[in-house]
Amino acid sequence: MVCDHCCSGQNGICGCCGALRPRYKRLVDNIFPEDPEDGLVKANMEKLTFYALSAPEKLDRIGAYLSERLSRDVARHRYGYVCIAMEALDQLLMACHCQSINLFVESFLKMVRKLLEADKPNLQILGTNSFVKFANIEEDTPSYHRSYDFFVSRFSEMCHSGYEDPDIRTKIRIAGIRGLQGVVRKTVNDELQANIWDPQHMDKIVPSLLFNLQEEGGKESQSTAPVPLQGSEREKEKDSPAELTERCFRELLGRAGYGNIKNALTPVLMHLDNHSLWEGKTFACRCFKIIMYSIQSQHSHLVIQQLLGHLDANSKSPATVRAGIVEVLSEAAVIEASGSIGPTVLEVFNTLLRQLRLSVDYELTGFYDSCGCASSKVQEHEERQLQEAVIKTIGSFASRLPAYQCSEVMLFIMGKIPIPGMNPTLGTASSTLESSRMIQVMLLKSLLQVTTGFRTTNMLTALPSSFLDPLLTYTMTEDAEIRLLVLEILVSLIDRHDNRPKFSTVSIISDISILKLKLDKCSRQDNLFMNKHSQRLYRHIFFSCKEENSTQPHFEALYALLALLSMELANEEVVVDLIRLALALQDLALTNEETLPTYNRCAVHALSAAYLNLISQLTTVPTFCQHVNEVIETRQKETPFLLPENVFTEESRIPNSLENLEEGVLFLQSKITEVLRGSGYNTERLDIPYIPESTDEDRLSKRKSIGDTVSLQLEMESRNSPEKQERTPAEEITFEILKKAIVNSVGMEELERERRKQVVEKFQKAPFEEIAAHCGARATSLQSKLNQIFEITIRPPPSPSGTAAGSHGQLQSRSVPVYEMKFPDLCVY
């Protein structure tokens, strides 16, 4: 008969049978109180912990038994005991680091999984908190078979929770984010664990983080640099899902190595594509700011390459999508460290220029493909915005490059520009004249962006002829927009001390000291550069002033170019040449041989006056300044329309004609020569009027007909012919000369054709013996000629065997082979 007290054991266990239970089970049972609200029995928990440390081989059984109790309590909805069981597991996990921990961890993860599968949000949060504590533990022994696939999937699902109660929904999402953070911490640095960087995991983790990061509605992060990863639990609970997501996302990217960047970025690009987030730009830019600031700096170029590849993949997407990608590229380039765009610098610019050309083609054709569907119709204003974004991005990338790479990029872009008359077929097969012009404009704008921040100490190496020659060709085109862009590029290249803003307008400056110009002595490399290229620069400045469609911006750019040449690259010889050029411009406007409009003539006079006023003060020759001031004062009284203040205004006061100008309003070459000679300048060149030479390049850039092309080719051939030296300079190619040359060439062609016909007939009809004899005679004749040459040029060496008698009794040397020679005994061994 069983006693009453034997049936009153704890938790309904029979007293007499309880003594027979294993000790670890009794210790586990004792940590649970009668009332779950009393919490874990701490004294008994200490006994259990001591037992686990003393007998580590029992740890796996303890874990299995706790797991069994927890499963039963969950099924019976006894959530108080569930919390006690998890607390006990956490304490055992923190205390024990023996080799048997792996089996205990399996039981622990099984219980966490059970909680995460429950429908109750509190159980999900409880399981997540336990997993996060486990993730922060560094295990002493490796695990070869542990899998976290379920936890990645479940935590990602919790990040997308749509629970009705907003507060509970926020808690579940925060738990999911913290769970993903724990998975990353647990696996990212352990090579024996599952590779968390595999696409199957990244495709779940990254979109879940971006979903919560997007919840703030694109609100910009307050800090651009990574925030600290560690913090108190209380602070983490107060964080919003977006703030916690940003920290987790930064930590994930900060742990990414060289081979893992692509797997981490691909889901970002796909998420932005699937949710049409490129068009808004704000969220996409924020994401990539976080990425650029979080990854290791030496991997920054991999992000750029991924974006460029994605841009190519979206070549036929709407302009707003491509513009968003380009905008992100621009932001990433600004953040990126200088010079770390990567080994394929030119590939970056090649991709951007290709997109620029595609945009021009789309704008002209009106469709993204050849089918002409309504769905693929192009919005012109969107394409224009895209083109401006691409040009801005090119400038952003170029600003991060050193000078030598900038030079390479400028050469690369110049090679892509269709040069008039030289490579008109450059581009797609369907490119037209208008598309070529648009491409020229866009690429020149890109080149201007690259040169804006370009600074070099050696102009000769930074701007080689292969770059300057095609660039200066564009100053001869009739397109006013292209000429203006080229002038701005030249100004940007020459301005090395940021003096350009001080010459933004053409004006008469009474005292240039107020401008606070930054002047530097002309170096030897600058002198060599001007010796090589100065005459071409002067010629193109002169021809630019002769264009009828030049407007106020053109003359302002020409004034800035002249001023910067005087300050950056001028020695004594260059100063004299520039003054000579300014006087030539005055003569151009005065004589009007080119029949320029009255406005252009007045503008050229004003340009010449403004520049002579500047150069006279730079030379610090008092008499020169006095002469210039006298002419300017006279103009102010008699002809104010020859001064820039009255020409380059919105309401310019220009007369109908410009004739019979008095000598007092003109700058006199004789007077300037006299005052400069008195100050020690070599003025011999000023005595010779400046007349620019027309080169082949100038004609090539402006030819428009087949006749122009033929005349240019004839002239080039005549320059290379031997008759050039016999012809006098005044001799010209007339119609009679051309007719005679054509007749002579036709006669020579007929004679050559007849001779070839006779040779062919001879070999077709003549007997074989005759042909063989003819060829043999030619061979014999050739051999005899060769023998004569050999006898003259090759003399036999002296023979040790003596001499031989000639045919006329004369002694002559006889060549003896080496093997027949007789050597003394002393020489033989």
C-alpha positions, 0 to 999 in steps of 0.5 A: 500500500502506497503512502499518501506522502509518496504520491505528493511529489513535485510535478505529479511524479511519484515519490518512490519512483522519483528517487529512481530518475536520473540525477540530471532529470531531477536537477532539471525538474527542480529549476521549475517552480510550482507557480511559473510567475515565480520565475526560475529557481536560481539556487537549483539553477546553480546546482544544474550549472555546476553539474553540467560543468562537472559532468559535461558528457551529460550536457547533451542529455540535459539539453534533450530533456529541456527540449522535451519539456519545452515542446510539451509546455508549448503544446499545452500553452504553458508559456510561463514554463516555456520562458523558464526553460529558455532562460535555463538554456541560455544560462547553460549555453553561456556557462558551458564551452566544453567539447560536448557543446555541439550536441547541446546546441543541436537541442537548443536550436531545435527549441528555438526553431519550435518557438519560431514556428509558433503563431504567438508573436511573443514566442517568436520574439523569445526564440529570436532573443535566445538565438541572438545570445547564442550568436554572440558566443564564440564556440571552442569546437567547430561544427561540420553539420549545422545548418541555418537555412531555416533560420535565414528563411524564418527571420526573413519572413519575420522582416516582412511581417504584416501583423495587424497591430502596428506595435506588435508588427514593429516588434516582429520585424525588429526581431527578424532583423536582429535574427538575420544579424545573428545569423550573419555574425555566427556564420560569416567568419566561420569557414566550417559553417554554411556559406552565408554569401551564397546567392540562395541566402543573400537573395533572402537576407538583402531584400528583407533588409532593404524592405525595412530600410525603405519603410522610412519613406526614403528619409536620408540617414543623418550620418554618412559614416558607419554607426557603431555596431554595438549597443545596449539592448535597451537602445536596440529596443528603442530603434526603429526597424529602419535604423536597426536595418541600416546598422545590420546592413552596414555590418553585413557589407563591412564583413564582405570580402573581395569574392563576396561583393557581387553576391551582396550587390546583385540582390540590391540591384534586383530589388531596386529593379523589381520595385521601380526604385531607380526612378525616384533616385532618393532611395537608390542613392541612399542604399549605395551611400550606405554600401560605399561607406560600409565596404572596405575601401579597396573594394569600391571599384567592384561596386562601380563595375557592378553598377556599370554592368547593370547600366548596360543590362538596362540599355533599352529601359526607359530613360528615367531608369537609366538616369537613376542608375547614372545618378547613383554612379555619380554619387558613388564616384564622389564617395569613392577614394581618389584613384580607386576606380579600378584597373579598367578606368577607360572601361568606365568612361567607355560604358558611359559614352556608349550610353550617351550615344545610345541616348542620342540614337533613341532621341532621334529615332523616337523608339527603343527598338526597331519595331516602333511599338507604342510601348517603346516610344521615347520621351525626348525630355527624359533622354535630355535629362539622362544625357545631362546626368551622364555628362555630370557623372563623367565629370564626377569620375574624372575629378577623382583621377590623377592628372596622368589618367585624366590625360588618358581619358581626354585622349580616349574621349577625343578618339570617340568624337566624329571629326569633320571629314575624317571619320564621318562613319563613326557610330551606328550604321543608321547614324545621320548628319544630325546624330553625328552633330549631336554626338559631337556636342555631347562628347565635347560637353563630356570632355569639358567636364573632364577638363574642368578639374584638370590641373597639370604642371607640364602642358607639353606631356599632358596635352600632346598633339594627338589631342590638340590637333583634332580639338583645334579642328573644331574651331574651324567648323561653322557650328557655333555651339561646337566652337564655343565648347572647344573654346571653353575646353581650351580655357579650362585646360590653360587655366591652372590658377583658377583665374577664369572667373575673373574674365567672365565678361569682356570689359576695360579694367582700369586697374588689374590689381583689384582682380588679385590675379594668381601669376606664376613664372613661365616654366621651361616646359611651358616655353616648349609647349608654346614653341610647338603649338602657339602659332596654331592657337593664334591661327584658330583664335583669328579664324574664330573671330572671322565667323559670322555666327559668333555671339557674345559668349564666343567673344567672352571665351576668346577674351578669357583664352587670350588673357589666360595665355598671357598669364599662364604661358607667356614669355617675352616672345609670346607677349609680342606675338599676342600683341601682334595678333590683337592688332591683326584682329583690329585690322580684320574688323577695319578692312572687313575683307570677310564681309562681317556683320557690323555687330561682329566688327564692333565686337572684334574691335571691343575684344582687341581693345579689352585685351590690349588694355589687359596686356599693357598692364601685365607688361608694366610698360608705362608708355604702352599703357598710356597709348592704350588709355589714350585710344580708349578715352578717345573711343569713349568720346567719339566711338563708344560702340567700339568698346565692350561696355557698349557692345556686349550688353542686352541693348547694344548701340551699334551703328548701321555701318562702320566706315571712315574710322579716324586714326585716333580711335585705333591702336597704332602698330608703329606706336606700340612697336616704338614703346615696346622697343624702348623697353627692351622688347624684340619687336621685329615680329611686330613690323610684319603684319600677322597673316595666318596660314590656311592649312589642310586641316582648316580646309578639311574641317569646312569642305562641303563638296566633292570639288573641294575634296578633289582640289585638296587632294590635288594640292596635297599631291602637288606638295609631295611631287618632285615638281614642287621645287621647280614651280614658282610660288606664284604658279597656280593650277589652272584648267589648262594645266589640269587638262594637259595632265589628264591627257598625259596620264591617259596616254601613259595608261594606254601605252602600259596597257598595250605593253602588258597585252604583248607580254601576255600574248607572247607567253600564250602563243610562243613555243616552249623552246623560245620561252626557255631560251629567253628566260635562260638568256635573262638568267645568264645576263643576270649571273654575269652582272652579279659576277662582275659585282662580286669581283669588284666588291669581294677580294680573296684573302692572302693565301699562305701557300704562295702565289700563282702566275697569271695568264700574261706572266703576272703573279696573282694571289691564289685562294687555297682551301683551309684543308689544303694549307700547310701550317708550321709544326708549332701551330699543330697540336 
